[in-house]
């Protein structure tokens, strides 16, 4: 044995155990199986020098060589298949892969033919074979396949970004080293002796891949592969060191110890095998600290931030705080939060941050869509690269194609669910890391904890906001109730003033008439008297109308008695209009009454029904007030076919956005541009109106067009037997 044969067995051991380890860890993933197979058969090819050195003669060496080349023939094909799978190109280049496998099968079948492998060269000091005439074509096949691999790697490196680009740096470097090793070995059969064992380069190759795995989670086994690499290297040294001593120091040891020379390599082996576990453990800790240093820093910061989230009571501030702390601490290009909107039955984007925020196109995700279904089913984070891997392995599985498309629209590399019990409250969207690194399992664990603690903070903030809104609404209702109680006492005093004005104006007009009969006046004085008489008449008329308004307000403010009675709908509408008619006329807004005649009576509570129409007319007036002109149309008509009296209240205001219409009757909802309730609104008026109408068996609908106006339609049932009698 010499350095060539020792490096041969060392490389085989490294490749074999590395491939076996990856296969055991993740055999369900196609690219991992291919990497394991490629690494193992490469290791088998590297056994050539070792088996040649231990063969008892050239015939045995040739036999071992031909056995090895049965496997070696498939090295180009398997590496090509692995690289194209890694680059997500395997589906598109299935034809090329099949052709390369067929050619490999051909070379494998020729392994025992002398036209392919004629003999072997041993202890020169390197090991090589004597090529047959066909061997040069295998060399060309190997070279072309490696060029195809490199071309695809470089092309993908230029096109992709993020952590995948960093992965490919290491893959390209490892591929160049392995190709160089192949060139040295194949050239030795024709041109020159190996300047050093080519297997040493092959030995470097898996460790570069291992570093890419550990640093960039190439095959989802991160730190585990780091540990494996450390143990393989140290134990390989522990086993090979005694062999090297036995080979190169054999004569020296025999001269010193005679027949007991073997005690030295045996003692070295025992010492090394005893200390390797301690050295490996120390090396593992140091390696993990170095590789995971940045990761553990931001994980600790996230854990500290999660403890303070429940102290934030404002929901919007809480959401902005979370996306800010995540993007800044972890250094992401994007982060967003989606929360469940029960009314829309969708998860709506509530806050996001990052340089990729403008690229996001999915602002709402269905509560029963593929993303939500997968999160509820598995209750674990969804990783974009793993979804793509599933699609690659099972292209007919359309469900994951929908998941992949949704994640792309949301700008998500990872989706982390937020659960309250079994209920999916929302989810956290994470973009790519600016460092180019992928998310490790520790990352996913930390973000899962953060997301679930966020769910509690969201629920707490939502409860606090609802409580504030409820308190404000109750306070507002309390003020209205107090005003109602005051109205009863105030109305008497106001009515007295109106009566005094009415009586005084009538008396003044009578005295003025008597004065005209007793005194002759000139023409100018006569015109002045006419103006005074007109003014007194207007005072009298307005005093009487003011008294009627006070009576209506008093009736409206008193607690409603739960009394249902036959009501003439047109009369109820007139009473509601009277409360606002004077104020509306001051703003130059016209009221158009389009009442149908002969309408059947509505059996309802007068005060309740008047409250509904007052609210709708008042809302219409408010949205028209900004224009200062327009027509407010109040229309009544009969829908005999469906058994309803229909009342329409139509304005010529700004209209309502389409996205707001489904929420108009939701408690505490106010339109974004305040087209319905004004800035002071609490979002309860329409909700109360709907409840009153629905309690009587009716319903309300709305039609609106931006820039044109809005129409509310109230449908009230009438007694059909009464209609027949009329």
MARPA-499006 format. One line per 4 residues: their letters; for each residue x, z, y of C-alpha. Coordinates in Angstrom, 3 decimals. Each point is the difference from the previous one (the first is absolute). Layout:
BEGIN
A = X,Z,Y; ...
END
This chain:
BEGIN
XXXX = 0.000,0.000,0.000; 1.063,-0.596,3.600; -1.490,0.232,3.511; -2.119,-3.116,-0.619
XXXX = -1.660,1.387,-3.106; -0.433,3.470,1.544; -1.691,-1.416,3.105; -2.153,-2.053,-2.374
XXXX = -1.459,3.005,-1.851; -0.315,1.944,3.252; -2.006,-2.816,1.628; -2.240,-0.384,-3.051
XXXX = -0.725,3.735,0.007; -0.829,-0.006,3.720; -2.261,-3.057,-0.176; -1.733,1.073,-3.182
XXXX = -0.910,3.516,1.147; -0.961,-1.136,3.505; -2.309,-2.681,-1.410; -1.453,2.390,-2.559
XXXX = -0.611,2.664,2.639; -1.906,-2.374,2.294; -2.016,-1.345,-2.930; -1.062,3.506,-1.058
XXXX = -0.857,1.024,3.557; -2.164,-2.994,0.932; -0.567,-2.373,-2.903; -3.479,-0.987,1.269
XXXX = 1.451,-1.926,2.971; 1.107,-3.563,-0.702; 3.007,-0.100,2.334; 1.299,3.289,-1.412
XXXX = -0.245,-1.283,-3.579; 1.848,-3.157,0.998; 2.740,1.971,1.781; 0.432,2.223,-3.062
XXXX = 0.224,-3.006,-2.329; 2.412,-1.866,2.294; 2.262,3.061,0.327; 0.061,0.666,-3.757
XXXX = 0.793,-3.593,-1.070; 2.674,-0.184,2.713; 1.505,3.146,-1.539; -0.121,-1.646,-3.431
XXXX = 1.873,-3.054,1.361; 2.623,2.399,1.360; 0.590,1.368,-3.551; 1.955,-3.173,-0.842
XXXX = 3.507,1.403,0.794; -0.668,3.310,-1.768; -1.389,-1.539,-3.204; 2.808,-2.575,-0.024
XXXX = 2.550,2.789,0.244; -1.426,2.029,-2.890; -0.506,-3.038,-2.272; 2.370,0.017,-2.960
XXXX = 0.758,-3.724,0.292; -0.824,-3.132,2.002; -2.883,-0.951,-2.254; -1.709,3.333,0.615
XXXX = 0.723,-0.296,3.739; -1.568,-3.498,0.019; -3.053,1.284,-1.877; -0.483,2.868,2.488
XXXX = 0.457,-2.427,2.906; -2.666,-2.363,-1.294; -2.436,2.896,-0.541; 0.604,1.131,3.595
XXXX = -0.627,-3.525,1.342; -3.437,-0.044,-1.616; -0.913,2.592,2.643; 2.339,-1.297,2.711
XXXX = -1.824,-3.329,0.035; -3.058,1.766,1.483; 1.878,1.769,2.822; -0.578,-2.792,2.587
XXXX = -3.695,-0.364,-0.922; -0.851,3.699,0.084; 1.865,0.584,3.277; -1.769,-2.981,1.576
XXXX = -3.375,1.300,-1.228; 0.747,3.473,1.393; 1.146,-1.272,3.403; -3.011,-2.302,0.450
XXXX = -2.344,2.830,-1.019; 1.691,2.328,2.460; -0.470,-2.614,2.745; -3.676,-0.571,-0.967
XXXX = 0.776,-3.609,-0.906; -0.449,0.137,-3.774; -3.576,-1.318,0.071; 0.947,-2.974,2.164
XXXX = 3.049,-0.875,-2.124; -1.289,0.545,-3.524; 1.021,-3.542,-0.960; 3.629,0.591,0.995
XXXX = 0.091,3.312,-1.876; -1.327,-1.635,-3.198; 2.575,-2.779,0.195; 2.877,2.492,0.419
XXXX = -1.260,2.070,-2.957; -0.206,-3.114,-2.181; 3.572,-0.974,0.906; 1.138,3.578,-0.750
XXXX = -1.732,-0.187,-3.370; 1.874,-3.229,-0.713; 3.390,1.569,0.777; -0.913,3.072,-2.034
XXXX = -0.770,-2.193,-3.023; 3.397,-1.740,0.350; 2.019,3.253,-0.016; 1.350,-0.543,-3.548
XXXX = 0.862,-3.673,0.516; 3.729,-0.786,0.489; -0.846,-2.627,2.624; -1.147,2.926,2.156
XXXX = 2.415,2.840,-0.937; 3.074,-1.033,-1.971; 1.988,3.242,-0.150; 1.274,3.094,1.872
XXXX = 3.094,1.119,1.876; 0.966,3.665,-0.473; 2.499,2.311,1.676; 1.383,-2.553,2.411
XXXX = -0.373,2.801,1.372; -3.470,-1.154,1.010; -2.678,-1.233,-2.390; -1.575,-3.422,0.141
XXXX = -1.504,-2.626,-2.236; 1.220,-3.456,-0.917; -2.698,-2.297,1.364; -1.506,-2.888,-1.878
XXXX = -0.906,-3.270,1.726; -3.502,1.292,0.822; 1.128,3.252,1.590; 0.636,-1.655,3.372
XXXX = -3.697,-0.831,0.189; -0.866,3.678,-0.504; 2.379,0.800,2.887; -1.819,-2.550,2.179
XXXX = -3.374,1.446,-1.092; 1.184,3.478,0.979; 1.320,-1.263,3.383; -3.187,-1.915,0.890
XXXX = -2.227,2.951,-0.891; 2.090,2.383,2.101; -0.121,-2.427,2.953; -3.811,-0.137,-0.293
XXXX = -0.104,3.805,0.031; 2.221,0.223,3.083; -1.945,-2.686,1.861; -3.286,1.834,-0.558
XXXX = 1.520,3.324,1.019; 1.410,-1.404,3.244; -3.232,-1.839,0.797; -2.058,3.164,-0.464
XXXX = 2.506,2.063,1.983; -0.497,-2.283,3.003; -3.792,0.164,-0.210; -0.842,3.660,-0.615
XXXX = 0.347,3.150,2.105; 0.128,3.765,-0.461; 1.212,1.852,-3.068; -0.167,-3.129,-2.175
XXXX = 2.712,-1.567,2.147; 2.248,3.023,-0.556; -0.658,-0.193,-3.743; 1.036,-3.630,-0.128
XXXX = 3.335,0.766,1.714; 0.988,2.061,-3.021; -1.532,-2.417,-2.511; 1.897,-2.943,1.497
XXXX = 3.273,1.967,0.046; -0.494,1.104,-3.625; -0.886,-3.547,-1.058; 3.158,-1.439,1.597
XXXX = 2.156,2.608,-1.800; -1.663,-0.683,-3.374; 0.341,-3.782,0.479; 3.688,0.475,0.852
XXXX = 0.424,1.964,-3.238; -1.661,-2.830,-1.939; 2.245,-2.596,1.664; 3.137,2.001,-0.948
XXXX = -1.136,0.316,-3.610; -1.121,-3.620,-0.419; 3.056,-1.401,1.791; 2.319,1.911,-2.329
XXXX = -1.061,-2.377,-2.766; 1.376,-2.996,1.953; 2.274,0.750,2.920; 1.725,3.378,0.255
XXXX = 0.204,3.445,-1.498; -2.136,2.782,1.416; 2.009,1.748,2.777; -1.947,3.197,-0.718
XXXX = -2.919,0.895,-2.289; -3.042,-1.860,1.281; -2.135,2.770,-1.516; 1.125,2.309,2.787
XXXX = -1.973,-2.190,2.438; -3.017,0.075,-2.305; 0.365,3.777,-0.042; -0.303,0.039,3.793
XXXX = -3.100,-2.210,-0.040; -2.554,2.496,-1.456; 1.206,2.721,2.356; -0.660,-2.192,3.039
XXXX = -3.487,-0.630,-1.364; -0.314,3.736,-0.668; 0.930,0.749,3.605; -2.618,-2.482,1.211
XXXX = -2.522,1.740,-2.234; 0.938,3.477,1.186; 0.166,-0.906,3.672; -2.861,-2.487,0.200
XXXX = -2.256,0.837,-2.967; 0.490,-3.436,-1.514; -1.778,0.904,-3.239; -1.796,3.181,0.928
XXXX = 2.434,2.405,-1.690; 2.061,1.016,3.081; 1.915,3.239,-0.571; -0.396,-0.152,-3.774
XXXX = 2.256,-3.052,-0.200; 2.584,1.749,2.163; 0.120,2.842,-2.499; 0.210,-2.442,-2.897
XXXX = 2.868,-1.903,1.618; 1.935,3.220,0.576; -0.463,1.187,-3.586; 0.834,-3.423,-1.477
XXXX = 3.193,-0.262,2.057; 1.205,3.514,-0.744; -0.807,-0.050,-3.715; 1.512,-3.473,-0.326
XXXX = 3.183,1.423,1.512; -0.156,3.018,-2.320; -0.221,-2.269,-3.045; 2.450,-2.669,1.128
XXXX = 2.766,2.273,1.346; 0.981,1.383,-3.436; -0.018,-3.554,-1.418; 2.266,-1.237,2.783
XXXX = 2.381,2.921,-0.607; -0.028,-0.671,-3.732; 0.820,-3.687,0.503; 2.550,0.038,2.797
XXXX = 1.684,3.366,-0.673; -0.026,-0.201,-3.787; 3.755,-0.398,-0.492; 0.829,2.720,2.527
XXXX = -2.412,2.449,-1.609; 1.301,-0.773,-3.517; 3.571,0.688,1.125; -1.056,3.320,1.538
XXXX = -2.612,1.267,-2.494; 0.582,-2.098,-3.138; -3.164,0.052,-2.139; -1.833,2.258,2.490
XXXX = 0.052,-2.630,2.767; -3.831,-0.357,-0.248; -0.405,3.557,1.353; 0.736,-1.216,3.559
XXXX = -2.772,-2.658,0.247; -2.353,2.333,-1.894; 0.776,2.853,2.411; -0.483,-2.306,3.009
XXXX = -3.349,-1.100,-1.433; -1.171,3.614,-0.527; 1.058,1.016,3.521; -1.632,-3.033,1.610
XXXX = -3.231,0.278,-1.961; -0.205,3.680,1.024; 0.504,-0.514,3.727; -1.959,-3.254,0.402
XXXX = -3.428,1.743,0.291; 1.263,2.167,2.883; 1.698,-2.901,1.768; -3.068,-2.189,-0.526
XXXX = -2.302,2.657,1.411; 2.190,0.425,3.091; 0.267,-3.769,0.479; -3.770,-0.388,-0.437
XXXX = -0.771,2.609,2.668; 2.466,-1.543,2.446; -1.300,-3.527,-0.657; -3.629,1.046,0.473
XXXX = 0.847,1.842,3.204; 1.657,-3.111,1.367; -2.641,-2.478,-1.097; -2.998,2.180,0.929
XXXX = 1.404,1.685,3.111; -2.077,-1.981,2.500; -3.066,0.150,-2.211; 0.104,3.789,-0.351
XXXX = 0.466,0.398,3.740; -3.198,-1.805,0.920; -1.889,1.537,-2.936; 0.781,3.441,1.401
XXXX = -1.119,-1.112,3.472; -3.277,-1.313,-1.414; -0.629,3.256,-1.820; 0.597,1.941,3.212
XXXX = -2.374,-2.301,1.901; -2.732,0.363,-2.624; -0.111,3.761,0.553; -0.914,-0.464,3.667
XXXX = -2.664,-2.668,-0.468; -2.885,2.411,-0.484; 0.672,1.442,3.472; -0.994,-3.318,1.649
XXXX = -3.744,0.057,0.679; -0.419,-3.409,1.666; -0.455,-2.691,-2.683; 1.499,-2.869,2.026
XXXX = 3.008,2.091,1.010; 0.453,1.064,-3.622; -0.031,-3.608,-1.252; 2.441,-1.134,2.687
XXXX = 2.241,2.989,-0.737; 0.167,-0.849,-3.715; 0.802,-3.715,0.408; 2.538,0.833,2.725
XXXX = 1.826,2.626,-2.056; 0.084,-2.259,-3.068; 1.303,-3.117,1.751; 2.586,1.967,1.957
XXXX = 1.205,2.318,-2.775; 0.053,-2.428,-2.926; 0.819,-2.949,2.288; -2.753,-2.384,-1.096
XXXX = -0.990,-3.306,1.543; -3.678,0.986,-0.293; -2.330,2.877,-0.887; -3.788,0.226,0.215
XXXX = -2.896,2.248,-0.988; -3.375,-1.135,-1.344; -2.913,2.463,-0.127; -3.400,-0.336,-1.665
XXXX = -2.961,-1.004,2.178; -2.994,1.059,-2.089; -2.481,-1.977,2.078; 1.926,-3.275,-0.369
XXXX = 1.152,0.856,-3.532; 3.481,-1.123,0.994; 3.442,1.491,0.534; 0.765,-0.733,3.647
XXXX = 3.445,-0.151,1.639; 0.045,3.004,2.361; 3.604,-0.061,1.172; 3.203,-1.934,-0.582
XXXX = 3.501,-0.333,1.380; 3.088,-2.153,-0.476; 1.457,-3.367,0.874; -2.122,-1.730,-2.670
XXXX = -3.285,1.432,1.335; -1.018,-3.288,1.716; 0.293,-1.828,-3.353; -2.649,2.149,-1.695
XXXX = -3.239,-1.929,-0.553; -2.017,2.413,-2.173; -1.662,2.589,2.247; -2.608,1.064,-2.579
XXXX = 0.031,0.126,-3.819; -3.152,0.240,-2.123; -0.673,3.391,-1.574; -0.695,-1.771,-3.293
XXXX = 2.769,-2.599,0.305; 3.055,-0.421,-2.205; 2.280,2.316,2.019; -2.445,2.925,0.081
XXXX = -0.966,-0.529,-3.659; 3.633,0.097,-1.146; 0.770,3.109,2.073; -3.080,1.853,-1.299
XXXX = 0.754,-1.045,-3.578; 3.707,0.885,-0.143; 0.265,2.537,2.875; 3.647,-1.026,0.567
XXXX = 1.739,-2.089,2.694; -0.102,-3.789,-0.306; 3.401,-1.709,0.398; -0.093,-3.642,1.113
XXXX = 3.006,-1.082,-2.083; -1.508,1.544,-3.115; -3.286,-1.830,0.628; 1.938,-3.268,0.283
XXXX = 1.787,0.840,-3.230; -3.337,0.490,-1.800; -1.206,-3.372,1.318; 3.239,-1.589,-1.172
XXXX = -0.369,1.463,-3.510; -3.774,-0.635,-0.190; -0.818,-2.905,2.354; -3.549,-0.278,-1.359
XXXX = -0.882,3.503,1.264; -1.924,-0.856,3.198; -0.692,3.641,0.969; 3.643,0.605,0.944
XXXX = 0.106,-3.278,1.922; -2.764,1.434,2.206; 1.993,3.233,0.399; 3.131,-1.978,0.943
XXXX = -1.872,-2.081,2.590; -1.549,3.102,1.601; 3.359,1.783,0.174; 1.551,-3.057,1.637
XXXX = -2.769,-0.073,2.626; 0.500,3.725,0.664; 3.785,-0.316,0.308; 0.413,2.500,-2.844
XXXX = 3.019,0.540,-2.207; -1.588,3.203,-1.284; -3.543,1.406,0.202; -0.268,3.781,-0.410
XXXX = -3.502,1.433,-0.618; -1.438,3.088,1.761; -2.421,1.905,-2.204; -2.345,2.919,0.612
XXXX = -0.819,0.979,-3.546; -1.007,-3.253,-1.685; -1.094,-1.646,3.254; 2.321,-2.597,1.562
XXXX = -0.064,0.982,3.689; 2.453,-2.713,1.016; 3.506,-1.286,-0.631; 3.383,-0.299,1.648
XXXX = 1.633,-3.408,0.415; 3.809,-0.173,-0.082; 1.948,-3.126,0.954; 3.607,-0.854,-0.889
XXXX = 2.870,2.321,0.799; 2.206,-1.318,2.786; 3.010,0.903,-2.155; -1.142,-2.549,-2.592
XXXX = -0.225,2.657,-2.721; -2.989,0.271,-2.301; -2.203,3.072,-0.524; 1.246,2.315,-2.736
XXXX = -2.223,2.125,-2.209; 0.993,3.034,2.077; -1.218,-1.875,3.086; -3.343,-0.682,-1.636
XXXX = -0.352,3.658,-1.018; 0.708,1.225,3.547; -2.394,-2.508,1.567; -2.706,0.938,-2.507
XXXX = 0.268,3.637,1.037; 0.004,-1.025,3.670; -3.085,-2.213,-0.470; -1.997,2.730,-1.739
XXXX = 0.923,2.550,2.660; -0.973,-2.601,2.589; -3.418,-0.260,-1.647; -0.562,3.716,0.606
XXXX = 1.189,-0.371,3.591; -2.314,-3.006,0.532; -2.966,1.908,-1.372; 0.848,3.003,2.153
XXXX = 0.345,-2.132,3.160; -3.226,-1.862,-0.751; -1.865,3.264,-0.473; 1.397,1.311,3.280
XXXX = -1.064,-3.149,1.876; -3.481,0.121,-1.536; -0.267,3.634,0.987; 0.945,-0.775,3.618
XXXX = -2.504,-2.855,0.140; -2.748,2.149,-1.487; 0.700,2.805,2.448; -0.089,-2.435,2.938
XXXX = -3.248,-1.505,-1.263; -1.581,3.436,-0.480; 1.100,1.010,3.490; -1.510,-3.199,1.378
XXXX = -3.246,0.644,-1.879; -0.013,3.571,1.291; 0.273,-1.268,3.571; -2.844,-2.450,-0.587
XXXX = -2.118,2.779,-1.487; 0.708,2.187,3.039; -0.954,-2.864,2.303; -3.207,-0.413,-1.965
XXXX = -0.877,3.655,0.486; 0.836,-0.250,3.713; -2.073,-3.153,0.387; -3.234,1.877,-0.654
XXXX = 0.609,2.371,2.925; 1.557,-2.599,2.267; -2.782,-2.522,-0.487; -2.554,2.292,1.658
XXXX = 2.224,0.417,3.061; 0.730,-3.738,0.213; -3.662,-0.885,-0.440; -0.889,2.370,2.855
XXXX = 2.435,-1.872,2.266; -1.501,-3.341,-0.991; -3.523,1.335,0.625; 1.031,1.304,3.423
XXXX = 1.517,-3.388,0.879; -3.129,-1.780,-1.199; -2.367,2.281,1.931; 2.178,-0.059,3.114
XXXX = 0.270,-3.790,-0.012; -3.772,-0.338,-0.469; -0.677,2.433,2.862; 2.469,-1.755,2.262
XXXX = -1.597,-3.359,-0.765; -3.477,1.421,0.805; 1.207,1.483,3.297; 1.653,-3.287,0.870
XXXX = -3.287,-1.804,-0.583; -1.861,2.415,2.275; 2.660,-0.442,2.660; -0.404,-3.764,-0.071
XXXX = -3.723,0.351,0.656; 0.488,2.188,3.039; 2.952,-1.638,1.721; 0.569,-3.650,0.881
XXXX = 3.561,-1.127,-0.588; 1.971,-3.082,0.834; 1.173,-2.530,-2.545; 3.462,1.554,-0.589
XXXX = -1.492,3.439,-0.563; -2.553,-1.512,-2.364; 2.798,-1.509,-2.140; 1.773,3.386,-0.120
XXXX = -3.234,1.720,-1.101; -0.417,-2.579,-2.789; 3.515,0.721,-1.243; -0.664,3.756,0.049
XXXX = -3.276,-0.504,-1.867; 1.825,-2.115,-2.659; 2.749,2.623,-0.359; -2.555,2.781,-0.478
XXXX = -1.777,-2.069,-2.640; 3.283,-0.570,-1.875; 0.743,3.741,0.135; -3.421,0.717,-1.517
XXXX = 0.353,-2.613,-2.766; 3.544,1.089,-0.963; -1.034,3.666,0.038; -2.749,-0.744,-2.485
XXXX = 2.389,-2.093,-2.183; 2.618,2.770,0.156; -2.564,2.462,-1.239; -0.751,-2.286,-2.972
XXXX = 3.716,-0.245,-0.815; 0.309,3.804,0.053; -2.951,0.265,-2.375; 1.674,-2.492,-2.372
XXXX = 3.313,1.890,0.112; -1.795,3.238,-0.706; -1.767,-1.533,-2.966; 3.258,-1.513,-1.292
XXXX = 2.004,3.237,0.313; -2.476,2.289,-1.760; 0.589,0.650,-3.697; -1.858,-2.609,-1.976
XXXX = -2.896,1.169,-2.101; -0.057,-1.510,-3.439; -3.325,-1.690,0.683; -0.640,-3.569,-1.088
XXXX = -2.785,-1.871,1.717; -1.155,-3.572,0.631; 2.110,-1.484,2.784; -0.287,-3.195,2.025
XXXX = 3.509,-1.401,-0.169; -0.193,-1.736,3.398; -0.989,3.254,1.680; 2.920,1.830,-1.595
XXXX = 2.352,-2.720,1.233; -1.395,0.256,3.549; 0.496,3.766,0.015; 3.599,-0.427,-1.110
XXXX = 0.676,-2.646,2.649; -1.465,2.192,2.776; 2.786,2.542,-0.517; 2.617,-2.596,0.952
XXXX = -1.907,-2.631,1.983; 0.907,1.222,3.478; 3.714,0.383,-0.861; 0.089,-3.417,-1.665
XXXX = -1.622,-1.707,3.003; 2.665,1.438,2.328; 2.662,-1.902,-1.984; -1.906,-3.270,0.413
XXXX = -0.688,-0.204,-3.735; -3.348,-1.516,-0.871; -2.237,1.378,-2.734; -2.013,-2.612,-1.879
XXXX = -2.980,1.352,-1.971; -1.086,-2.413,-2.717; -2.753,1.950,-1.720; -2.274,-1.504,-2.622
XXXX = -3.704,0.815,0.371; -2.177,1.504,-2.702; 2.780,1.779,-1.835; -1.097,2.593,-2.564
XXXX = 0.758,3.655,0.689; 3.111,1.646,-1.414; -0.543,3.295,-1.776; 2.970,2.010,1.238
XXXX = 1.301,2.893,2.111; -0.284,-1.007,3.651; 3.001,1.967,1.275; 2.267,-1.205,-2.820
XXXX = -0.955,-3.629,0.504; 0.402,0.257,3.773; 3.454,1.517,-0.512; 1.047,-2.996,-2.121
XXXX = -1.122,-2.583,2.575; 1.451,1.998,2.883; 3.427,0.048,-1.721; -0.046,-3.720,-0.744
XXXX = -1.166,-0.949,3.521; 2.525,2.382,1.563; 2.839,-1.494,-2.094; -1.033,-3.514,1.013
XXXX = -0.093,1.022,3.671; 3.504,1.535,-0.187; 1.619,-3.109,-1.435; -1.633,-2.166,2.678
XXXX = 0.861,2.329,2.859; 3.549,-1.350,0.334; -1.330,-3.501,0.715; -2.594,1.354,2.446
XXXX = -2.375,-2.871,-0.805; -1.826,-1.197,-3.076; -3.242,0.349,-1.894; -0.897,2.786,-2.394
XXXX = -2.732,-1.296,-2.292; -2.393,2.337,-1.839; -2.148,-1.894,-2.473; -2.656,1.036,-2.508
XXXX = -1.496,-2.215,-2.684; -1.778,0.153,-3.351; 1.604,-0.916,-3.334; -3.177,0.012,-2.060
XXXX = 1.644,-1.479,-3.084; 2.367,2.952,-0.452; -2.352,2.583,1.498; 2.131,0.958,3.016
XXXX = -0.324,0.166,3.745; 3.273,-1.313,1.366; 1.456,1.261,3.291; 3.029,-1.840,1.442
XXXX = 2.174,1.380,2.798; 2.383,-2.682,1.183; 2.678,0.176,2.671; 2.262,-2.601,1.607
XXXX = 3.104,2.193,-0.105; 3.432,-0.572,-1.494; -1.018,0.092,-3.646; 1.498,1.958,-2.912
XXXX = 3.071,-1.021,-2.075; -0.905,-1.055,-3.541; 2.266,2.633,-1.539; -1.903,2.764,1.836
XXXX = -3.521,-1.019,-1.066; 0.143,1.548,-3.531; 0.948,3.379,1.567; -2.590,0.193,2.798
XXXX = -2.213,2.472,-1.823; 2.900,2.133,-1.228; 0.142,3.529,1.473; 2.615,0.476,2.750
XXXX = 0.825,-3.703,0.099; 0.389,-1.611,3.400; 0.899,-3.627,0.534; 3.618,-0.687,1.037
XXXX = -1.062,-1.546,3.288; -2.782,2.559,0.474; -2.625,-2.738,0.031; -2.540,2.316,-1.491
XXXX = 0.331,3.549,1.133; 2.277,0.042,2.992; 3.159,2.084,0.285; -1.951,3.225,-0.165
XXXX = -1.766,-0.904,-3.254; 0.198,2.112,-3.143; -1.116,-2.743,-2.368; -3.174,1.812,-1.083
XXXX = -2.811,-1.806,1.870; -0.364,-2.962,-2.350; 0.491,2.201,-3.043; -2.902,2.234,1.116
XXXX = -2.151,-3.055,0.817; 0.571,-1.434,-3.455; -0.892,3.302,-1.680; -3.253,0.278,1.988
XXXX = -1.093,-3.568,-0.818; 0.991,0.270,-3.673; -1.970,3.253,-0.305; -3.131,-2.013,0.952
XXXX = 0.736,-2.719,-2.570; 1.477,-2.452,2.520; 3.453,-1.367,0.687; 2.278,-1.207,2.821
XXXX = 2.184,-3.095,0.083; 2.321,-1.455,2.618; 1.153,-3.455,1.044; 2.778,-0.566,2.510
XXXX = 2.221,-2.707,1.423; 3.011,0.719,2.186; -0.545,-1.146,3.567; -3.723,-0.646,-0.594
XXXX = -1.658,3.317,-0.777; -1.479,2.269,-2.661; -3.458,0.424,-1.486; -1.209,3.068,-1.920
XXXX = -3.070,-0.584,-2.190; -2.181,2.934,-1.053; -2.438,-0.595,-2.861; -2.850,2.519,-0.244
XXXX = -2.626,-0.020,-2.759; -3.675,0.033,0.995; -3.141,0.909,-1.902; -1.294,-3.265,-1.479
XXXX = -3.522,1.290,-0.529; -0.203,0.661,3.735; 1.152,-3.562,0.670; -2.741,-1.360,-2.239
XX = -2.648,2.035,1.823; 1.189,-1.298,3.382
END
